[in-house]
Amino acid sequence: MYQSGDYGCSTYKIDMLVDLANSTKGVLGAQVAGAGLGGCIMALVKEEALETLRERLIKKYYEPFNLEPIIDVCIPVKGSGYIEIGR
């Protein structure tokens, strides 16, 4: 079950990034990673939604906090994949 914010292992700013990513069409999922001293997020995004997510994070997170955007795009390698489970 998806629970917005308050993940209990990060900061409200990192939680905000996860919420922004998870509420973006084309994002298959996002999570806190490397939490403890702030951490970061990882998001699995459909290729056609990548620019939308990037623009949304910049507009709703990086610009309001006057932060330089740090968004790295990684391409999955052979052996990784996405399995859709019926709900």
C-alpha positions as a LaTeX table, in Angstrom:
\begin{tabular}{lrrr}
\hline
Residue & $x$ (\AA) & $y$ (\AA) & $z$ (\AA) \\
\hline
Met1 & 0.00 & 0.00 & 0.00 \\
Tyr2 & 1.35 & 3.43 & $-0.95$ \\
Gln3 & 1.81 & 5.89 & 1.90 \\
Ser4 & 2.56 & 9.47 & 0.97 \\
Gly5 & 5.50 & 11.02 & 2.81 \\
Asp6 & 6.67 & 10.27 & 6.34 \\
Tyr7 & 8.71 & 7.22 & 5.37 \\
Gly8 & 10.46 & 7.35 & 8.73 \\
Cys9 & 14.00 & 6.89 & 7.45 \\
Ser10 & 14.84 & 10.13 & 5.71 \\
Thr11 & 14.17 & 13.88 & 5.64 \\
Tyr12 & 10.98 & 15.60 & 4.56 \\
Lys13 & 12.79 & 16.90 & 1.45 \\
Ile14 & 13.78 & 13.42 & 0.29 \\
Asp15 & 10.26 & 12.17 & 1.06 \\
Met16 & 8.97 & 15.06 & $-1.05$ \\
Leu17 & 11.07 & 13.89 & $-4.02$ \\
Val18 & 9.65 & 10.35 & $-3.71$ \\
Asp19 & 6.10 & 11.72 & $-3.57$ \\
Leu20 & 6.69 & 13.94 & $-6.61$ \\
Ala21 & 8.15 & 11.04 & $-8.58$ \\
Asn22 & 5.43 & 8.55 & $-7.58$ \\
Ser23 & 2.71 & 11.01 & $-8.58$ \\
Thr24 & 4.18 & 11.55 & $-12.07$ \\
Lys25 & 2.55 & 9.67 & $-14.94$ \\
Gly26 & 4.99 & 7.16 & $-16.40$ \\
Val27 & 6.86 & 6.55 & $-13.15$ \\
Leu28 & 6.59 & 2.87 & $-12.26$ \\
Gly29 & 7.90 & 3.41 & $-8.73$ \\
Ala30 & 10.26 & 5.47 & $-6.60$ \\
Gln31 & 11.92 & 4.84 & $-3.26$ \\
Val32 & 14.29 & 6.30 & $-0.70$ \\
Ala33 & 17.84 & 4.94 & $-1.07$ \\
Gly34 & 20.89 & 5.46 & 1.10 \\
Ala35 & 18.93 & 7.26 & 3.81 \\
Gly36 & 20.39 & 8.21 & 7.14 \\
Leu37 & 22.18 & 11.44 & 6.33 \\
Gly38 & 19.69 & 12.62 & 3.74 \\
Gly39 & 19.99 & 9.87 & 1.19 \\
Cys40 & 18.61 & 10.05 & $-2.31$ \\
Ile41 & 15.84 & 8.51 & $-4.34$ \\
Met42 & 15.71 & 6.00 & $-7.16$ \\
Ala43 & 12.87 & 6.01 & $-9.65$ \\
Leu44 & 11.98 & 3.52 & $-12.36$ \\
Val45 & 10.61 & 5.64 & $-15.21$ \\
Lys46 & 9.27 & 4.89 & $-18.66$ \\
Glu47 & 11.55 & 6.49 & $-21.23$ \\
Glu48 & 8.78 & 8.71 & $-22.60$ \\
Ala49 & 8.14 & 10.14 & $-19.10$ \\
Leu50 & 11.76 & 10.94 & $-18.24$ \\
Glu51 & 11.71 & 14.58 & $-19.37$ \\
Thr52 & 8.36 & 15.19 & $-17.64$ \\
Leu53 & 9.76 & 13.85 & $-14.38$ \\
Arg54 & 12.95 & 15.88 & $-14.74$ \\
Glu55 & 11.00 & 19.11 & $-15.38$ \\
Arg56 & 8.61 & 18.42 & $-12.52$ \\
Leu57 & 11.40 & 17.76 & $-10.00$ \\
Ile58 & 13.21 & 20.93 & $-11.05$ \\
Lys59 & 10.09 & 23.11 & $-10.91$ \\
Lys60 & 8.57 & 21.72 & $-7.69$ \\
Tyr61 & 11.68 & 20.80 & $-5.70$ \\
Tyr62 & 15.02 & 22.19 & $-6.88$ \\
Glu63 & 13.87 & 25.72 & $-7.80$ \\
Pro64 & 11.75 & 26.39 & $-4.66$ \\
Phe65 & 14.66 & 25.33 & $-2.43$ \\
Asn66 & 17.16 & 27.21 & $-4.63$ \\
Leu67 & 19.16 & 24.02 & $-5.25$ \\
Glu68 & 21.24 & 23.02 & $-8.24$ \\
Pro69 & 19.51 & 20.01 & $-9.89$ \\
Ile70 & 21.32 & 16.70 & $-9.47$ \\
Ile71 & 19.49 & 14.15 & $-11.60$ \\
Asp72 & 21.42 & 11.17 & $-12.95$ \\
Val73 & 19.85 & 8.93 & $-15.58$ \\
Cys74 & 20.92 & 5.29 & $-15.54$ \\
Ile75 & 20.02 & 2.77 & $-18.20$ \\
Pro76 & 19.17 & $-0.76$ & $-16.99$ \\
Val77 & 21.43 & $-3.50$ & $-18.26$ \\
Lys78 & 20.55 & $-6.92$ & $-19.56$ \\
Gly79 & 19.01 & $-8.98$ & $-16.81$ \\
Ser80 & 16.94 & $-6.21$ & $-15.28$ \\
Gly81 & 13.30 & $-5.85$ & $-16.07$ \\
Tyr82 & 9.82 & $-4.88$ & $-14.94$ \\
Ile83 & 7.15 & $-7.38$ & $-13.99$ \\
Glu84 & 3.60 & $-6.11$ & $-13.87$ \\
Ile85 & 1.53 & $-7.78$ & $-11.18$ \\
Gly86 & $-2.25$ & $-7.67$ & $-11.50$ \\
Arg87 & $-4.09$ & $-5.82$ & $-8.77$ \\
\hline
\end{tabular}
